[in-house]
Amino acid sequence: MGGWASLLIEEIIRSGSIRGVDVLRLRGAVHADGIISADQAELLFQLNEACPTQHPAWADLFIDMLTDYLVDQAEPEGYLTSDDAKRLIARVTSGGRSPGKLEFDLIVNVLDHSRWSPVSLCRFALEQVRQAVTDGEGAVRTGQEPIRGTIREPEVELVRRILYAFGGDGSVAVTRAEAEILFDINDAIADPAENAAWADLFVKAITNVVMAASGRAVPTREEALRRDNRLIERGELSPSAVLSAMVRSSLDAVWGAYQEQSPEERALARLEHQRIEIITGEAISEAEAGWLCERIGRGGRVTANEAALIAYLKMESPEMHPDLQAAVDRLAEAA
C-alpha cells in the first residue's frame, strides 16, 4: 500500500465518513503492492475510530488488511508472538477503553488465521465474552439489549471458535488461562439450563482439562469440543435431570479419545508445548490438579453444570489424578 494510499486514508479521516468508493480505492491500493507498513496499519485503526459512518464493505477490508499485516507480513510468518499480541491488545484498549466490535472481530480473525498465537490473546478474546455475560454489554453485544447473566447461542459458538483457533491442528489441552475464563462465564450464568449448547461446551472443555491434568492423552479440540447436535429437549424433566442426561449423552461420544499416555507420548506432548512457547515467546500454563480441586465448587458453590460433570466422572470412574479423584468423591457426596 503506497504512500498515496496513506494520503487517501488521511483524506477520509478528515471527512469522517467511509464511503463505498473509498473502500474500493483502498483495496486497489493494497493490490498494487500488497505491503502494509506499521504506519499504514496505525492509520487504518485511526480511520476506523474517526469515521462513525462506515460503508458495510469497510469491515471486511479492515479485518483482511490488518490480519494480513499481523499474521502474514510479520516474522515469523504465519505466527503471532507475545509482543505482537501485547501491541494489538494495547492498540484496541488505548486510553483505557474497551475494544469496539470491529476490533474484536479482527482479534478473532487473527486467532483463526495464525498457525499458533499466544494464549494471552485467546484469553483476551474470551474475556470479551465474559464481559457480555457478566455485564450484559461490550464488544460482543454492540447494539444489543444489555441483559446480564445470560449467554446467547452465537456467543457459545464464538467461545468454541476461539478455543478451536488456539488449539490449532494439534492435540493441545485447554489451558489454565482459558479454563479460568470458562469457569467465570459459567458462574455468571443465572440459569444453566437455559442454554444447552453452553452446558455441552463447558462440560466437554472442563473434562478435557481434568483428563489432561490426570496425565491422559487428549484429542484435537475439534474432536473434544465439537457440538452435539442431539441436545435433548427439556420436556417434563427438571433442569438438573436435563443437564445430567445431556452430559452423559454428549461425553459418551468422545470419552474413548482420552487414552492413557505412554512415557514417550507424554514427552512428545511436552515437546509440542515447548515448540509453541518458543515460537510465540509466551509460556503455556497448564491446569494442574491442585488448581482444579480448588476451582470446581469454589466458595462452596457447585454450579449445575459442575454437578452434572462430577456425577458423570463419578459414574464412569476414570483413572484420575488422586487429588482430583478425592475432590470428585467429596463433591459427589455433598451434592
Contacts in CASP RR format, 6 or more apart in sequence:
PFRMAT RR
TARGET T0000
AUTHOR 0000-0000-0000
METHOD contacts of the structure
MODEL  1
MGGWASLLIEEIIRSGSIRGVDVLRLRGAVHADGIISADQAELLFQLNEA
CPTQHPAWADLFIDMLTDYLVDQAEPEGYLTSDDAKRLIARVTSGGRSPG
KLEFDLIVNVLDHSRWSPVSLCRFALEQVRQAVTDGEGAVRTGQEPIRGT
IREPEVELVRRILYAFGGDGSVAVTRAEAEILFDINDAIADPAENAAWAD
LFVKAITNVVMAASGRAVPTREEALRRDNRLIERGELSPSAVLSAMVRSS
LDAVWGAYQEQSPEERALARLEHQRIEIITGEAISEAEAGWLCERIGRGG
RVTANEAALIAYLKMESPEMHPDLQAAVDRLAEAA
1 26 0 8 1.000
1 29 0 8 1.000
1 30 0 8 1.000
1 32 0 8 1.000
1 33 0 8 1.000
1 34 0 8 1.000
1 35 0 8 1.000
1 36 0 8 1.000
1 37 0 8 1.000
1 40 0 8 1.000
1 65 0 8 1.000
2 29 0 8 1.000
2 32 0 8 1.000
2 33 0 8 1.000
2 35 0 8 1.000
2 40 0 8 1.000
3 40 0 8 1.000
4 29 0 8 1.000
5 25 0 8 1.000
5 26 0 8 1.000
5 29 0 8 1.000
5 30 0 8 1.000
5 32 0 8 1.000
5 40 0 8 1.000
6 39 0 8 1.000
6 40 0 8 1.000
6 43 0 8 1.000
8 22 0 8 1.000
8 25 0 8 1.000
8 26 0 8 1.000
8 29 0 8 1.000
9 26 0 8 1.000
9 40 0 8 1.000
9 43 0 8 1.000
9 44 0 8 1.000
9 46 0 8 1.000
9 47 0 8 1.000
10 43 0 8 1.000
12 18 0 8 1.000
12 22 0 8 1.000
12 47 0 8 1.000
12 51 0 8 1.000
13 43 0 8 1.000
13 46 0 8 1.000
13 47 0 8 1.000
13 50 0 8 1.000
13 51 0 8 1.000
15 51 0 8 1.000
16 50 0 8 1.000
16 51 0 8 1.000
16 52 0 8 1.000
16 53 0 8 1.000
17 51 0 8 1.000
17 53 0 8 1.000
17 54 0 8 1.000
18 47 0 8 1.000
18 51 0 8 1.000
18 53 0 8 1.000
18 54 0 8 1.000
18 55 0 8 1.000
18 58 0 8 1.000
19 55 0 8 1.000
20 55 0 8 1.000
20 57 0 8 1.000
20 58 0 8 1.000
22 55 0 8 1.000
23 55 0 8 1.000
23 57 0 8 1.000
23 58 0 8 1.000
23 61 0 8 1.000
26 61 0 8 1.000
26 65 0 8 1.000
27 61 0 8 1.000
30 36 0 8 1.000
30 65 0 8 1.000
35 73 0 8 1.000
36 44 0 8 1.000
36 65 0 8 1.000
36 66 0 8 1.000
36 68 0 8 1.000
36 69 0 8 1.000
36 73 0 8 1.000
41 65 0 8 1.000
41 66 0 8 1.000
41 69 0 8 1.000
41 70 0 8 1.000
42 91 0 8 1.000
44 62 0 8 1.000
44 65 0 8 1.000
44 66 0 8 1.000
45 66 0 8 1.000
45 91 0 8 1.000
45 103 0 8 1.000
48 54 0 8 1.000
48 58 0 8 1.000
48 62 0 8 1.000
48 102 0 8 1.000
48 103 0 8 1.000
59 102 0 8 1.000
59 105 0 8 1.000
62 102 0 8 1.000
62 106 0 8 1.000
63 102 0 8 1.000
63 105 0 8 1.000
63 106 0 8 1.000
63 109 0 8 1.000
66 106 0 8 1.000
66 110 0 8 1.000
67 106 0 8 1.000
67 109 0 8 1.000
67 110 0 8 1.000
67 113 0 8 1.000
70 80 0 8 1.000
70 84 0 8 1.000
70 88 0 8 1.000
70 110 0 8 1.000
70 114 0 8 1.000
71 77 0 8 1.000
71 78 0 8 1.000
71 79 0 8 1.000
71 80 0 8 1.000
71 110 0 8 1.000
71 113 0 8 1.000
71 114 0 8 1.000
72 78 0 8 1.000
72 113 0 8 1.000
74 80 0 8 1.000
74 81 0 8 1.000
74 84 0 8 1.000
76 279 0 8 1.000
78 113 0 8 1.000
78 114 0 8 1.000
78 115 0 8 1.000
79 114 0 8 1.000
79 115 0 8 1.000
79 116 0 8 1.000
79 117 0 8 1.000
79 279 0 8 1.000
79 280 0 8 1.000
80 110 0 8 1.000
80 114 0 8 1.000
80 116 0 8 1.000
80 117 0 8 1.000
80 118 0 8 1.000
80 121 0 8 1.000
80 280 0 8 1.000
81 118 0 8 1.000
81 279 0 8 1.000
81 280 0 8 1.000
81 281 0 8 1.000
81 282 0 8 1.000
82 118 0 8 1.000
82 120 0 8 1.000
82 280 0 8 1.000
82 281 0 8 1.000
82 282 0 8 1.000
83 281 0 8 1.000
84 118 0 8 1.000
85 117 0 8 1.000
85 118 0 8 1.000
85 120 0 8 1.000
85 121 0 8 1.000
85 124 0 8 1.000
85 282 0 8 1.000
86 120 0 8 1.000
88 107 0 8 1.000
88 110 0 8 1.000
88 121 0 8 1.000
89 120 0 8 1.000
89 121 0 8 1.000
89 124 0 8 1.000
92 99 0 8 1.000
92 100 0 8 1.000
92 103 0 8 1.000
92 104 0 8 1.000
92 106 0 8 1.000
92 107 0 8 1.000
93 99 0 8 1.000
98 128 0 8 1.000
98 131 0 8 1.000
98 138 0 8 1.000
98 139 0 8 1.000
99 107 0 8 1.000
99 128 0 8 1.000
99 139 0 8 1.000
100 138 0 8 1.000
100 139 0 8 1.000
100 142 0 8 1.000
101 139 0 8 1.000
101 140 0 8 1.000
101 142 0 8 1.000
103 139 0 8 1.000
104 125 0 8 1.000
104 128 0 8 1.000
104 139 0 8 1.000
104 140 0 8 1.000
107 121 0 8 1.000
107 124 0 8 1.000
107 125 0 8 1.000
108 125 0 8 1.000
108 158 0 8 1.000
108 161 0 8 1.000
108 162 0 8 1.000
108 165 0 8 1.000
110 117 0 8 1.000
110 121 0 8 1.000
111 117 0 8 1.000
111 121 0 8 1.000
111 122 0 8 1.000
111 125 0 8 1.000
111 162 0 8 1.000
111 165 0 8 1.000
111 166 0 8 1.000
112 161 0 8 1.000
112 165 0 8 1.000
114 165 0 8 1.000
115 168 0 8 1.000
116 168 0 8 1.000
116 276 0 8 1.000
116 279 0 8 1.000
116 280 0 8 1.000
117 165 0 8 1.000
117 166 0 8 1.000
117 280 0 8 1.000
118 280 0 8 1.000
118 281 0 8 1.000
118 282 0 8 1.000
119 166 0 8 1.000
119 175 0 8 1.000
119 177 0 8 1.000
119 178 0 8 1.000
119 282 0 8 1.000
119 284 0 8 1.000
119 285 0 8 1.000
120 177 0 8 1.000
120 282 0 8 1.000
122 162 0 8 1.000
122 163 0 8 1.000
122 165 0 8 1.000
122 166 0 8 1.000
122 177 0 8 1.000
122 178 0 8 1.000
123 177 0 8 1.000
123 178 0 8 1.000
123 180 0 8 1.000
123 181 0 8 1.000
125 162 0 8 1.000
126 159 0 8 1.000
126 162 0 8 1.000
126 178 0 8 1.000
126 181 0 8 1.000
126 182 0 8 1.000
126 185 0 8 1.000
127 181 0 8 1.000
128 138 0 8 1.000
128 139 0 8 1.000
128 140 0 8 1.000
129 140 0 8 1.000
129 151 0 8 1.000
129 155 0 8 1.000
129 158 0 8 1.000
129 159 0 8 1.000
129 162 0 8 1.000
129 181 0 8 1.000
129 185 0 8 1.000
130 181 0 8 1.000
130 184 0 8 1.000
130 185 0 8 1.000
130 188 0 8 1.000
131 137 0 8 1.000
131 138 0 8 1.000
131 139 0 8 1.000
131 140 0 8 1.000
132 138 0 8 1.000
132 140 0 8 1.000
132 141 0 8 1.000
132 151 0 8 1.000
132 155 0 8 1.000
133 148 0 8 1.000
133 149 0 8 1.000
133 150 0 8 1.000
133 151 0 8 1.000
133 155 0 8 1.000
133 185 0 8 1.000
133 188 0 8 1.000
133 189 0 8 1.000
134 148 0 8 1.000
134 149 0 8 1.000
134 184 0 8 1.000
134 188 0 8 1.000
135 146 0 8 1.000
135 148 0 8 1.000
136 146 0 8 1.000
136 147 0 8 1.000
136 148 0 8 1.000
136 149 0 8 1.000
136 150 0 8 1.000
137 146 0 8 1.000
140 155 0 8 1.000
140 158 0 8 1.000
148 188 0 8 1.000
148 190 0 8 1.000
149 188 0 8 1.000
149 189 0 8 1.000
149 190 0 8 1.000
150 189 0 8 1.000
150 190 0 8 1.000
150 191 0 8 1.000
150 194 0 8 1.000
150 195 0 8 1.000
151 185 0 8 1.000
151 189 0 8 1.000
151 195 0 8 1.000
151 198 0 8 1.000
152 195 0 8 1.000
153 195 0 8 1.000
153 197 0 8 1.000
156 195 0 8 1.000
156 197 0 8 1.000
156 198 0 8 1.000
156 201 0 8 1.000
157 197 0 8 1.000
157 227 0 8 1.000
159 182 0 8 1.000
159 185 0 8 1.000
159 201 0 8 1.000
160 201 0 8 1.000
160 225 0 8 1.000
160 227 0 8 1.000
163 174 0 8 1.000
163 178 0 8 1.000
163 205 0 8 1.000
163 221 0 8 1.000
163 225 0 8 1.000
164 221 0 8 1.000
164 222 0 8 1.000
164 225 0 8 1.000
166 172 0 8 1.000
166 175 0 8 1.000
166 178 0 8 1.000
166 221 0 8 1.000
167 220 0 8 1.000
167 221 0 8 1.000
168 220 0 8 1.000
168 221 0 8 1.000
169 220 0 8 1.000
170 220 0 8 1.000
170 272 0 8 1.000
171 217 0 8 1.000
171 218 0 8 1.000
171 219 0 8 1.000
171 220 0 8 1.000
171 269 0 8 1.000
172 218 0 8 1.000
172 221 0 8 1.000
172 272 0 8 1.000
172 273 0 8 1.000
172 276 0 8 1.000
173 208 0 8 1.000
173 209 0 8 1.000
173 211 0 8 1.000
173 212 0 8 1.000
173 218 0 8 1.000
173 286 0 8 1.000
173 287 0 8 1.000
174 182 0 8 1.000
174 205 0 8 1.000
174 206 0 8 1.000
174 208 0 8 1.000
174 209 0 8 1.000
174 212 0 8 1.000
174 221 0 8 1.000
174 287 0 8 1.000
175 284 0 8 1.000
175 285 0 8 1.000
175 286 0 8 1.000
175 287 0 8 1.000
176 209 0 8 1.000
176 285 0 8 1.000
176 286 0 8 1.000
176 287 0 8 1.000
176 288 0 8 1.000
176 291 0 8 1.000
177 285 0 8 1.000
178 205 0 8 1.000
179 205 0 8 1.000
179 206 0 8 1.000
179 209 0 8 1.000
179 287 0 8 1.000
179 295 0 8 1.000
180 295 0 8 1.000
182 202 0 8 1.000
182 205 0 8 1.000
182 206 0 8 1.000
183 206 0 8 1.000
183 295 0 8 1.000
183 298 0 8 1.000
185 198 0 8 1.000
185 202 0 8 1.000
186 192 0 8 1.000
186 198 0 8 1.000
186 202 0 8 1.000
186 303 0 8 1.000
186 305 0 8 1.000
186 306 0 8 1.000
187 301 0 8 1.000
187 303 0 8 1.000
189 195 0 8 1.000
189 198 0 8 1.000
191 239 0 8 1.000
192 198 0 8 1.000
192 199 0 8 1.000
192 239 0 8 1.000
192 243 0 8 1.000
192 303 0 8 1.000
192 304 0 8 1.000
192 305 0 8 1.000
193 199 0 8 1.000
193 234 0 8 1.000
193 239 0 8 1.000
193 242 0 8 1.000
193 243 0 8 1.000
193 304 0 8 1.000
196 231 0 8 1.000
196 232 0 8 1.000
196 242 0 8 1.000
196 246 0 8 1.000
197 227 0 8 1.000
197 231 0 8 1.000
198 305 0 8 1.000
199 243 0 8 1.000
199 246 0 8 1.000
199 247 0 8 1.000
199 305 0 8 1.000
199 308 0 8 1.000
200 227 0 8 1.000
200 228 0 8 1.000
200 231 0 8 1.000
200 246 0 8 1.000
200 250 0 8 1.000
201 225 0 8 1.000
201 227 0 8 1.000
202 305 0 8 1.000
203 247 0 8 1.000
203 250 0 8 1.000
203 251 0 8 1.000
203 305 0 8 1.000
203 308 0 8 1.000
203 309 0 8 1.000
203 312 0 8 1.000
204 224 0 8 1.000
204 225 0 8 1.000
204 250 0 8 1.000
204 251 0 8 1.000
204 254 0 8 1.000
205 224 0 8 1.000
205 225 0 8 1.000
206 296 0 8 1.000
206 306 0 8 1.000
206 309 0 8 1.000
207 224 0 8 1.000
207 251 0 8 1.000
207 258 0 8 1.000
207 309 0 8 1.000
207 313 0 8 1.000
208 218 0 8 1.000
208 221 0 8 1.000
208 224 0 8 1.000
208 225 0 8 1.000
209 287 0 8 1.000
209 292 0 8 1.000
210 292 0 8 1.000
210 313 0 8 1.000
210 320 0 8 1.000
210 324 0 8 1.000
211 218 0 8 1.000
211 258 0 8 1.000
211 318 0 8 1.000
211 320 0 8 1.000
212 218 0 8 1.000
212 286 0 8 1.000
212 287 0 8 1.000
213 286 0 8 1.000
213 287 0 8 1.000
213 288 0 8 1.000
213 289 0 8 1.000
213 292 0 8 1.000
213 321 0 8 1.000
213 324 0 8 1.000
214 289 0 8 1.000
214 318 0 8 1.000
214 319 0 8 1.000
214 320 0 8 1.000
214 321 0 8 1.000
214 324 0 8 1.000
215 260 0 8 1.000
215 261 0 8 1.000
215 266 0 8 1.000
215 321 0 8 1.000
216 258 0 8 1.000
216 259 0 8 1.000
216 260 0 8 1.000
216 261 0 8 1.000
216 318 0 8 1.000
216 319 0 8 1.000
217 257 0 8 1.000
217 258 0 8 1.000
217 259 0 8 1.000
217 260 0 8 1.000
217 261 0 8 1.000
217 265 0 8 1.000
217 269 0 8 1.000
218 224 0 8 1.000
218 257 0 8 1.000
218 258 0 8 1.000
219 254 0 8 1.000
219 257 0 8 1.000
219 258 0 8 1.000
223 254 0 8 1.000
223 257 0 8 1.000
224 254 0 8 1.000
224 257 0 8 1.000
226 254 0 8 1.000
228 246 0 8 1.000
228 249 0 8 1.000
228 250 0 8 1.000
228 253 0 8 1.000
230 249 0 8 1.000
231 246 0 8 1.000
231 250 0 8 1.000
232 242 0 8 1.000
232 245 0 8 1.000
232 246 0 8 1.000
232 249 0 8 1.000
234 242 0 8 1.000
235 242 0 8 1.000
237 245 0 8 1.000
239 304 0 8 1.000
240 304 0 8 1.000
240 307 0 8 1.000
240 308 0 8 1.000
243 304 0 8 1.000
243 305 0 8 1.000
243 307 0 8 1.000
243 308 0 8 1.000
244 308 0 8 1.000
244 311 0 8 1.000
244 312 0 8 1.000
246 308 0 8 1.000
247 308 0 8 1.000
247 309 0 8 1.000
247 311 0 8 1.000
247 312 0 8 1.000
248 312 0 8 1.000
248 315 0 8 1.000
251 312 0 8 1.000
255 316 0 8 1.000
258 318 0 8 1.000
260 319 0 8 1.000
261 269 0 8 1.000
273 284 0 8 1.000
273 286 0 8 1.000
276 284 0 8 1.000
277 283 0 8 1.000
277 284 0 8 1.000
289 321 0 8 1.000
289 323 0 8 1.000
289 324 0 8 1.000
290 323 0 8 1.000
290 324 0 8 1.000
292 324 0 8 1.000
292 327 0 8 1.000
293 323 0 8 1.000
293 324 0 8 1.000
293 326 0 8 1.000
293 327 0 8 1.000
296 302 0 8 1.000
296 306 0 8 1.000
296 310 0 8 1.000
296 327 0 8 1.000
296 331 0 8 1.000
297 303 0 8 1.000
297 306 0 8 1.000
297 331 0 8 1.000
302 310 0 8 1.000
302 331 0 8 1.000
302 334 0 8 1.000
302 335 0 8 1.000
306 331 0 8 1.000
307 331 0 8 1.000
307 335 0 8 1.000
310 328 0 8 1.000
310 331 0 8 1.000
310 332 0 8 1.000
310 335 0 8 1.000
311 332 0 8 1.000
311 335 0 8 1.000
313 320 0 8 1.000
313 328 0 8 1.000
314 328 0 8 1.000
314 329 0 8 1.000
314 332 0 8 1.000
320 328 0 8 1.000
END
